């Protein structure tokens, strides 16, 4: 039986720590809003999924001048 899956991937480069913090706050809010909108614990015949969200720094192929 084929099960539906979802994969989303993107690279993002932040201008500053403040931008990274603002992005994190907005993404967390959107994530929580969508979960609240679509989650129905008592849905007859419903199927539960686990949704993960994560981020980590990329290791540059060639370091920027400031990173050397």
N, C-alpha and C positions, 0 to 999 in steps of 0.2 A: 504494500500500500504506500503510495506516495504521500508524504506529509508536506504541507506548505511551510516554507521557510522564508526568511528575509535576511539579507545582508546589505549593509550600507557602510561605505568606507570613504573617507576623504582626508586629505592633508590640509592643514590650515597653518599659516604663519602669522603670529600676532605681532603687532607693532610694539606692544608694551605689556607689562604685567597687568596694568589696569584694564587693557582691552581683553586680556585672557580672563581676568576675573569677571568682567561684565558679560563676556560670552558664556562663561560657566553658569552664571546666575540665570541668564535668559534660557539656556539650554535645559537647565534643571527645571525651571518653571514650565517650559513647554512639555517636557517629558512627563511631569506630574499632572499637568492639565489633560494630556491625551490619555494617560492611564485612568484618571478619574472619569473621563468621558466614556470610555469603551469597556471598562472592567465591570462585569456582572457576575459576582460570585455565585448567584443562584440560578443562572441561565440553564434551563433544562437542555441537555444535549450539547452544552458548550464545551469547549476545549481550552484548557489552560496552557499558556506559553510563558516562558521566562524571557524577558527582554533585558539585555545587558547594555550598559553604556560605559565606555571607558576612554581614556586617552593617555598617551605617554609621549615623551619627547622622542623625535626621530634622531637617529644617529646620522649626521651628514656624511655624504659620500666624500666630499671635500670640505674641510672646515672653512668657515668664513674667516676673514682676516682677524676679526675680533676674538674668535674662538681659538686661534693658534697660540 
